Amino acid sequence: MDPVWNHPLVGRVSRVGRRLRQTDRSRPWLLDTALVLVMVALLCVPDLVPHHHERHDQLAKAFTHLSVAATLALQAGQVLPLLWRRRRPSVAFALTATVFLVQCALGAWLRVAVAVLVALYSLALHGRLRHLPTACAVTVSGLALLAVRMRSDVSVLDGLFLLSTTIVAAVALGLAVRIRRAQVAGLRDRAARLEIERDQRSRLAVATERTRVAREMHDIVGHNLSVIITLADGGAYAADTSPERGKQALLLIGDTGRQALGELRRTLGVLREQTQAPRLSPQPGLADIDALCARIRSAGPQVTYRTAGTLDTLDRGIQLAVYRIAQEALTNALRHAGHDTRIRLSVTTADPLVHIEVHDTGPQDGTVRIRAPHDEGHGLAGMRERAALYGGTVVAGPTTDGGWTVRATLDLTPPAGLPGPAGSADAPGRPGPSGSRGEPDRTGLPGEVAAGGAA
């Protein structure tokens, strides 16, 4: 930094300037009144006190001598309007310029004529810019009369040039301060907008994180509780007839509960503020689907799982989405079709798409659980959101054999522009005649309804 700006005198001047600006913003009338008093003391009083000086005597010969009353009237007419130079800059300049022209027409020389330059500066700073050319022309005309009176000392052109430079200086100073204030106001407004946008981004990030955690919690809790409930029901049924089966169900319940507790700790660990990063296990992927199917089989259903294509090259985000969609579909099949259903799960890749299909044969007793069309729950909505993150769709609906099929498609093609789903995943389904089994309005397959877009 330039050492001049580090000088103590410059620092004191800057502090005084800041205090003056603060006072000006809080009490603008105070500085206007102080300006008028200073001009009265420095410009008006000397013209009222008689004194003899060689230069003053020459001006007295060139200009008209006025009485005290006329001098006071001209001084008041040019100084007092400056009290309104900020609130009514055009009116203040008009009054000051009118009295100034009267003074020039009378051929009088008064120091208070400087007031017209102050009014012109205030007009350039606070007034309407379309009034500025007219104001400059009026001021030049008055100064031209003074230049004619001074032709005995200097030529008219030289005097007019010297006096016109004061007009240019007043206008340039007013416009420079006006532009600077506009720039500062623009920077302050931009800083305020950036602060608001920062707060909005923070709130959106918090809402997004809450949604993500809620989705993970639903997947973990919903899946494991469904398995535990089914195992508990089966164990209670087999406790009297086959104690070994009941014991096996209890052991499976314990294993499933411990696994659910571990997943909950892993998910909630990222929400705690710790000095040390929590030791977290990686998110589940395609390699964990076999263990997922084993847990479902332990609850009773027959699960067949097959894959096709190159799945090992998929990134962790895609694998997590595939795992969660399969988990939700298997959990819904267990919850609504019962423990004696048969489930087929397939995950295939056909570049650039990944297809997930889960089909169950439905309850063996032929019952169908009905739920209101407006009561969707979070299961299918979570699958929609996960598929939409990769521009995919989810289709769910009953089949002709009394079962249920969920088909999801994920697009591996990178988005060309801003990230966003290729198709909306929130289109509501049409209510079908067979009602719902935990998802919104299963109708079709064939005659299916798309949850999140066309199949």
C-alpha positions as CSV (number, residue, x, y, z in Angstrom):
1,M,0.0,0.0,0.0
2,D,1.2,3.6,-0.7
3,P,2.8,5.0,2.5
4,V,0.9,8.2,2.0
5,W,-2.3,6.5,2.9
6,N,-0.7,5.2,6.1
7,H,0.2,8.6,7.3
8,P,-1.5,9.6,10.6
9,L,-2.8,12.8,9.2
10,V,-4.5,11.0,6.3
11,G,-6.1,8.7,8.9
12,R,-7.4,11.6,11.0
13,V,-8.8,13.3,7.9
14,S,-10.5,10.0,6.9
15,R,-12.1,9.7,10.3
16,V,-13.3,13.3,10.2
17,G,-14.8,12.6,6.7
18,R,-16.6,9.5,8.0
19,R,-18.1,11.5,10.9
20,L,-19.2,14.2,8.6
21,R,-20.9,11.7,6.3
22,Q,-22.7,10.1,9.2
23,T,-23.8,13.5,10.4
24,D,-24.9,14.4,6.9
25,R,-27.0,11.3,6.6
26,S,-28.7,11.7,10.0
27,R,-29.1,15.5,10.0
28,P,-28.7,16.9,6.5
29,W,-30.2,20.3,7.5
30,L,-27.3,20.8,9.9
31,L,-24.6,20.9,7.3
32,D,-26.7,23.0,4.9
33,T,-27.2,25.6,7.7
34,A,-23.4,25.5,8.5
35,L,-22.7,26.1,4.8
36,V,-24.9,29.2,4.7
37,L,-23.4,30.6,7.9
38,V,-19.8,30.0,6.5
39,M,-20.7,31.8,3.3
40,V,-22.3,34.7,5.2
41,A,-19.1,35.0,7.3
42,L,-16.6,34.7,4.5
43,L,-18.5,36.3,1.5
44,C,-21.3,38.6,2.8
45,V,-19.7,40.3,5.7
46,P,-16.6,41.6,3.8
47,D,-18.8,43.3,1.2
48,L,-20.6,45.1,4.0
49,V,-17.5,46.4,5.8
50,P,-15.9,49.4,4.1
51,H,-12.2,49.1,3.4
52,H,-9.7,50.6,1.0
53,H,-7.4,48.5,-1.1
54,E,-5.9,49.2,-4.5
55,R,-7.5,46.2,-6.1
56,H,-10.8,46.9,-4.5
57,D,-10.7,50.5,-5.6
58,Q,-10.2,49.3,-9.2
59,L,-13.2,47.0,-9.0
60,A,-15.2,49.8,-7.5
61,K,-14.5,51.9,-10.6
62,A,-15.5,49.1,-13.0
63,F,-18.6,48.0,-11.1
64,T,-21.7,49.8,-9.7
65,H,-21.7,50.7,-6.0
66,L,-24.9,49.5,-4.3
67,S,-26.5,50.7,-1.0
68,V,-26.4,48.5,2.1
69,A,-30.1,47.6,1.7
70,A,-29.6,46.5,-1.9
71,T,-26.5,44.6,-1.0
72,L,-28.2,42.8,1.8
73,A,-31.2,41.9,-0.5
74,L,-28.9,40.5,-3.2
75,Q,-26.9,38.5,-0.6
76,A,-29.9,37.1,1.0
77,G,-31.4,36.2,-2.4
78,Q,-28.4,34.2,-3.3
79,V,-27.5,32.6,0.0
80,L,-30.8,31.6,1.6
81,P,-32.0,29.4,-1.2
82,L,-29.0,27.1,-0.5
83,L,-30.9,25.8,2.5
84,W,-33.0,23.8,0.0
85,R,-30.2,22.9,-2.3
86,R,-30.7,19.1,-1.6
87,R,-34.5,18.9,-1.2
88,R,-35.3,21.2,-4.1
89,P,-32.1,21.7,-6.1
90,S,-33.8,23.0,-9.2
91,V,-35.8,25.6,-7.2
92,A,-32.8,26.6,-5.2
93,F,-30.7,27.1,-8.4
94,A,-33.5,29.0,-10.1
95,L,-33.8,31.5,-7.2
96,T,-30.1,31.9,-6.8
97,A,-29.5,32.3,-10.5
98,T,-32.3,34.9,-10.8
99,V,-30.8,37.1,-8.1
100,F,-27.3,36.5,-9.6
101,L,-28.6,37.7,-13.1
102,V,-30.1,40.8,-11.4
103,Q,-26.8,41.5,-9.8
104,C,-25.0,41.1,-13.1
105,A,-27.5,43.3,-14.9
106,L,-27.0,46.0,-12.2
107,G,-23.3,45.8,-12.8
108,A,-22.5,45.1,-9.1
109,W,-19.5,43.1,-7.8
110,L,-20.4,40.9,-4.8
111,R,-18.4,38.0,-3.4
112,V,-21.6,36.1,-2.7
113,A,-21.9,35.4,-6.5
114,V,-20.0,32.2,-5.7
115,A,-23.3,30.9,-4.4
116,V,-24.5,30.3,-8.0
117,L,-21.6,27.9,-8.5
118,V,-22.6,26.1,-5.2
119,A,-26.2,25.9,-6.5
120,L,-25.0,24.6,-9.8
121,Y,-22.9,21.9,-8.1
122,S,-26.0,20.9,-6.0
123,L,-28.1,20.7,-9.1
124,A,-25.5,18.4,-10.8
125,L,-25.4,16.2,-7.7
126,H,-29.0,16.0,-6.5
127,G,-31.2,17.4,-9.3
128,R,-32.5,16.2,-12.6
129,L,-29.8,16.1,-15.2
130,R,-32.1,17.4,-18.0
131,H,-32.1,20.8,-16.2
132,L,-28.3,21.0,-16.2
133,P,-27.7,22.4,-19.7
134,T,-30.2,25.2,-19.1
135,A,-28.6,26.0,-15.8
136,C,-25.1,26.1,-17.4
137,A,-26.4,28.5,-20.1
138,V,-27.9,30.8,-17.5
139,T,-24.7,30.9,-15.5
140,V,-22.6,31.5,-18.5
141,S,-24.8,34.4,-19.5
142,G,-24.4,36.0,-16.1
143,L,-20.7,35.5,-16.1
144,A,-20.5,37.1,-19.6
145,L,-21.9,40.3,-18.2
146,L,-19.2,40.3,-15.5
147,A,-16.6,39.6,-18.1
148,V,-17.8,42.6,-20.1
149,R,-17.4,44.8,-16.9
150,M,-13.9,43.6,-16.4
151,R,-12.7,44.4,-19.9
152,S,-10.5,47.2,-18.6
153,D,-8.3,44.7,-16.8
154,V,-8.5,41.6,-19.1
155,S,-10.1,40.9,-22.4
156,V,-13.6,39.7,-22.6
157,L,-12.6,36.3,-24.0
158,D,-10.0,35.8,-21.3
159,G,-12.3,36.8,-18.6
160,L,-15.1,34.6,-20.0
161,F,-12.8,31.7,-20.3
162,L,-11.5,32.0,-16.7
163,L,-15.1,32.4,-15.3
164,S,-16.4,29.5,-17.5
165,T,-13.7,27.1,-16.0
166,T,-15.4,27.6,-12.6
167,I,-18.7,26.4,-14.2
168,V,-17.0,23.3,-15.6
169,A,-15.3,22.6,-12.3
170,A,-18.6,22.9,-10.4
171,V,-20.5,20.6,-12.8
172,A,-17.7,18.1,-13.1
173,L,-17.4,17.9,-9.3
174,G,-21.1,17.4,-8.8
175,L,-21.3,14.7,-11.5
176,A,-18.2,12.9,-10.1
177,V,-19.7,12.8,-6.6
178,R,-23.0,11.7,-8.0
179,I,-21.5,8.8,-10.0
180,R,-19.4,7.8,-7.1
181,R,-22.4,7.6,-4.8
182,A,-24.4,5.6,-7.4
183,Q,-21.5,3.1,-7.6
184,V,-21.3,2.8,-3.8
185,A,-25.1,2.3,-3.6
186,G,-24.9,-0.3,-6.4
187,L,-22.1,-2.2,-4.5
188,R,-24.0,-2.1,-1.3
189,D,-27.1,-3.4,-3.0
190,R,-25.1,-6.2,-4.7
191,A,-23.6,-7.1,-1.3
192,A,-27.0,-7.2,0.3
193,R,-28.3,-9.4,-2.6
194,L,-25.3,-11.7,-2.3
195,E,-25.9,-12.1,1.4
196,I,-29.5,-12.9,0.9
197,E,-28.5,-15.5,-1.8
198,R,-25.9,-17.0,0.5
199,D,-28.6,-17.4,3.2
200,Q,-31.0,-18.9,0.7
201,R,-28.3,-21.4,-0.6
202,S,-27.6,-22.4,3.0
203,R,-31.3,-23.0,3.7
204,L,-31.7,-25.0,0.5
205,A,-28.6,-27.0,1.4
206,V,-30.0,-27.8,4.8
207,A,-33.4,-28.7,3.3
208,T,-31.7,-30.9,0.7
209,E,-29.6,-32.7,3.4
210,R,-32.7,-33.2,5.5
211,T,-34.5,-34.7,2.6
212,R,-31.6,-37.0,1.8
213,V,-31.3,-38.2,5.4
214,A,-35.1,-38.7,5.6
215,R,-35.0,-40.8,2.5
216,E,-32.1,-42.9,3.8
217,M,-33.8,-43.3,7.2
218,H,-37.0,-44.4,5.4
219,D,-35.1,-47.0,3.3
220,I,-33.2,-48.3,6.4
221,V,-36.1,-48.3,8.9
222,G,-38.8,-49.4,6.5
223,H,-36.9,-52.3,5.1
224,N,-35.6,-53.7,8.3
225,L,-38.8,-53.3,10.3
226,S,-40.7,-55.0,7.6
227,V,-38.3,-58.0,7.8
228,I,-38.4,-58.0,11.6
229,I,-42.2,-57.9,11.7
230,T,-42.6,-60.7,9.2
231,L,-40.0,-62.8,11.1
232,A,-41.8,-62.1,14.4
233,D,-45.1,-63.1,13.0
234,G,-43.7,-66.3,11.6
235,G,-41.8,-67.1,14.8
236,A,-44.9,-66.6,16.9
237,Y,-46.8,-68.9,14.6
238,A,-44.1,-71.6,14.7
239,A,-43.3,-71.3,18.4
240,D,-45.9,-74.0,19.4
241,T,-45.5,-76.4,16.5
242,S,-41.8,-76.0,15.7
243,P,-39.7,-74.4,18.5
244,E,-36.5,-74.6,16.4
245,R,-38.1,-72.5,13.7
246,G,-39.2,-70.0,16.3
247,K,-35.6,-69.9,17.7
248,Q,-34.3,-69.4,14.2
249,A,-36.7,-66.5,13.6
250,L,-35.5,-64.8,16.9
251,L,-31.9,-65.1,15.8
252,L,-32.7,-63.6,12.4
253,I,-34.6,-60.8,14.1
254,G,-31.5,-60.0,16.2
255,D,-29.2,-60.0,13.2
256,T,-31.6,-57.8,11.3
257,G,-31.9,-55.4,14.2
258,R,-28.2,-55.1,14.7
259,Q,-27.7,-54.4,11.0
260,A,-30.4,-51.8,11.1
261,L,-28.8,-50.2,14.2
262,G,-25.4,-50.1,12.4
263,E,-26.9,-48.4,9.4
264,L,-28.7,-45.9,11.5
265,R,-25.5,-45.0,13.4
266,R,-23.7,-44.6,10.1
267,T,-26.4,-42.3,8.7
268,L,-26.8,-40.2,11.8
269,G,-23.0,-40.0,12.4
270,V,-22.6,-37.5,9.6
271,L,-25.1,-35.1,11.4
272,R,-23.1,-34.9,14.6
273,E,-20.4,-32.3,15.1
274,Q,-17.3,-34.2,16.2
275,T,-13.7,-33.2,16.5
276,Q,-12.8,-36.5,14.7
277,A,-14.5,-37.7,11.6
278,P,-16.8,-40.7,12.4
279,R,-15.6,-44.1,11.1
280,L,-18.3,-44.8,8.6
281,S,-18.8,-47.9,6.4
282,P,-19.2,-47.3,2.6
283,Q,-22.7,-46.9,1.2
284,P,-24.3,-50.1,-0.1
285,G,-23.9,-51.0,-3.7
286,L,-24.6,-53.8,-6.2
287,A,-22.4,-56.2,-4.3
288,D,-24.8,-55.9,-1.3
289,I,-27.9,-56.9,-3.2
290,D,-27.2,-60.6,-2.6
291,A,-27.2,-60.0,1.2
292,L,-30.4,-58.0,0.8
293,C,-32.1,-60.9,-1.0
294,A,-30.9,-63.2,1.7
295,R,-32.6,-61.1,4.4
296,I,-35.8,-61.1,2.4
297,R,-35.6,-64.9,1.9
298,S,-35.2,-65.4,5.7
299,A,-38.6,-63.8,6.1
300,G,-40.2,-66.4,3.9
301,P,-40.5,-65.2,0.3
302,Q,-38.7,-67.0,-2.5
303,V,-36.3,-64.4,-4.1
304,T,-34.6,-65.0,-7.5
305,Y,-31.9,-62.5,-8.4
306,R,-30.2,-62.2,-11.7
307,T,-27.9,-59.6,-13.4
308,A,-26.9,-59.0,-17.0
309,G,-24.3,-56.6,-18.5
310,T,-21.3,-54.9,-17.1
311,L,-22.3,-53.7,-13.7
312,D,-18.9,-53.5,-12.1
313,T,-18.0,-50.3,-13.9
314,L,-21.0,-48.3,-12.5
315,D,-20.0,-45.5,-10.1
316,R,-21.0,-45.6,-6.5
317,G,-23.9,-43.1,-6.9
318,I,-25.6,-45.3,-9.5
319,Q,-25.0,-48.4,-7.5
320,L,-26.5,-46.8,-4.4
321,A,-29.6,-45.7,-6.4
322,V,-30.0,-49.2,-7.8
323,Y,-29.7,-50.7,-4.3
324,R,-32.2,-48.4,-2.7
325,I,-34.8,-48.9,-5.5
326,A,-34.4,-52.7,-5.3
327,Q,-34.6,-52.5,-1.5
328,E,-37.8,-50.5,-1.5
329,A,-39.4,-52.7,-4.1
330,L,-38.5,-55.9,-2.2
331,T,-39.7,-54.4,1.1
332,N,-43.1,-53.4,-0.5
333,A,-43.4,-56.9,-1.9
334,L,-42.7,-58.5,1.5
335,R,-45.1,-56.0,3.2
336,H,-48.0,-56.3,0.8
337,A,-47.7,-59.8,-0.8
338,G,-46.8,-61.7,2.4
339,H,-44.1,-64.2,3.2
340,D,-45.3,-66.9,0.8
341,T,-44.9,-64.9,-2.4
342,R,-42.3,-65.4,-5.1
343,I,-40.2,-62.4,-6.1
344,R,-38.0,-62.0,-9.2
345,L,-35.4,-59.3,-9.2
346,S,-33.3,-58.4,-12.2
347,V,-30.7,-55.7,-12.8
348,T,-29.4,-55.3,-16.4
349,T,-27.4,-52.7,-18.3
350,A,-27.8,-51.7,-21.9
351,D,-25.6,-48.7,-22.5
352,P,-26.5,-46.0,-21.6
353,L,-29.4,-47.4,-19.5
354,V,-29.7,-49.4,-16.3
355,H,-32.9,-51.4,-15.9
356,I,-34.3,-52.7,-12.5
357,E,-37.3,-54.9,-12.5
358,V,-39.0,-56.4,-9.4
359,H,-42.0,-58.7,-9.8
360,D,-43.9,-60.6,-7.1
361,T,-46.7,-63.1,-7.6
362,G,-48.9,-61.4,-5.0
363,P,-50.6,-62.9,-1.9
364,Q,-51.3,-66.6,-2.4
365,D,-54.7,-66.2,-0.8
366,G,-55.7,-63.8,-3.6
367,T,-56.4,-60.8,-1.2
368,V,-55.6,-57.3,-2.3
369,R,-55.1,-54.5,0.1
370,I,-56.9,-51.3,-0.8
371,R,-55.7,-47.8,0.2
372,A,-56.9,-44.3,-0.7
373,P,-55.5,-42.8,-3.9
374,H,-54.3,-39.7,-2.1
375,D,-52.3,-41.7,0.6
376,E,-49.1,-42.5,-1.3
377,G,-46.6,-42.7,1.5
378,H,-42.9,-42.2,0.8
379,G,-41.9,-45.5,-0.8
380,L,-42.7,-44.8,-4.5
381,A,-41.9,-41.1,-4.0
382,G,-38.3,-42.1,-2.9
383,M,-37.9,-44.3,-5.9
384,R,-39.0,-41.5,-8.2
385,E,-36.6,-39.1,-6.6
386,R,-33.6,-41.4,-7.0
387,A,-34.5,-42.3,-10.6
388,A,-35.0,-38.6,-11.4
389,L,-31.5,-37.8,-10.2
390,Y,-30.2,-39.8,-13.2
391,G,-32.9,-38.8,-15.7
392,G,-34.8,-42.0,-15.2
393,T,-38.4,-43.1,-14.7
394,V,-40.2,-45.5,-12.4
395,V,-43.3,-47.6,-13.5
396,A,-45.3,-49.5,-11.0
397,G,-48.6,-51.4,-11.4
398,P,-50.4,-54.8,-11.0
399,T,-50.0,-57.6,-13.4
400,T,-52.6,-60.0,-14.9
401,D,-51.5,-62.9,-12.6
402,G,-52.4,-60.9,-9.5
403,G,-48.9,-59.8,-8.7
404,W,-47.1,-56.5,-8.9
405,T,-44.2,-55.2,-10.9
406,V,-41.9,-52.2,-10.4
407,R,-39.7,-51.2,-13.4
408,A,-37.1,-48.5,-13.0
409,T,-34.8,-47.1,-15.7
410,L,-31.7,-45.0,-15.0
411,D,-29.9,-43.0,-17.7
412,L,-26.1,-43.0,-17.5
413,T,-25.7,-40.3,-20.2
414,P,-24.1,-37.2,-18.6
415,P,-26.4,-34.1,-18.9
416,A,-25.5,-31.7,-21.7
417,G,-26.2,-28.6,-19.6
418,L,-27.3,-28.0,-16.1
419,P,-28.0,-31.1,-14.1
420,G,-31.6,-32.0,-13.9
421,P,-33.9,-34.9,-14.6
422,A,-34.6,-35.7,-18.1
423,G,-38.3,-36.2,-17.3
424,S,-40.4,-35.3,-14.3
425,A,-40.6,-37.9,-11.7
426,D,-43.6,-36.5,-9.9
427,A,-46.5,-37.0,-12.2
428,P,-49.3,-38.4,-10.3
429,G,-50.8,-41.7,-11.3
430,R,-54.3,-42.3,-12.4
431,P,-56.5,-44.3,-10.0
432,G,-57.1,-47.8,-11.1
433,P,-59.8,-50.2,-10.4
434,S,-57.7,-52.5,-8.3
435,G,-56.7,-49.9,-5.7
436,S,-53.2,-49.9,-4.2
437,R,-50.9,-52.0,-2.2
438,G,-48.8,-49.4,-0.5
439,E,-47.9,-47.4,-3.7
440,P,-50.1,-44.9,-5.4
441,D,-52.9,-46.3,-7.7
442,R,-51.6,-49.4,-9.3
443,T,-53.3,-49.8,-12.6
444,G,-51.9,-51.6,-15.5
445,L,-48.8,-53.6,-16.5
446,P,-50.4,-54.1,-18.9
447,G,-52.4,-50.9,-18.7
448,E,-49.8,-49.7,-16.3
449,V,-49.3,-46.2,-15.0
450,A,-45.9,-44.4,-14.9
451,A,-44.7,-43.0,-11.7
452,G,-42.4,-40.3,-12.9
453,G,-42.9,-40.4,-16.7
454,A,-43.7,-42.7,-19.5
455,A,-42.2,-46.2,-19.4
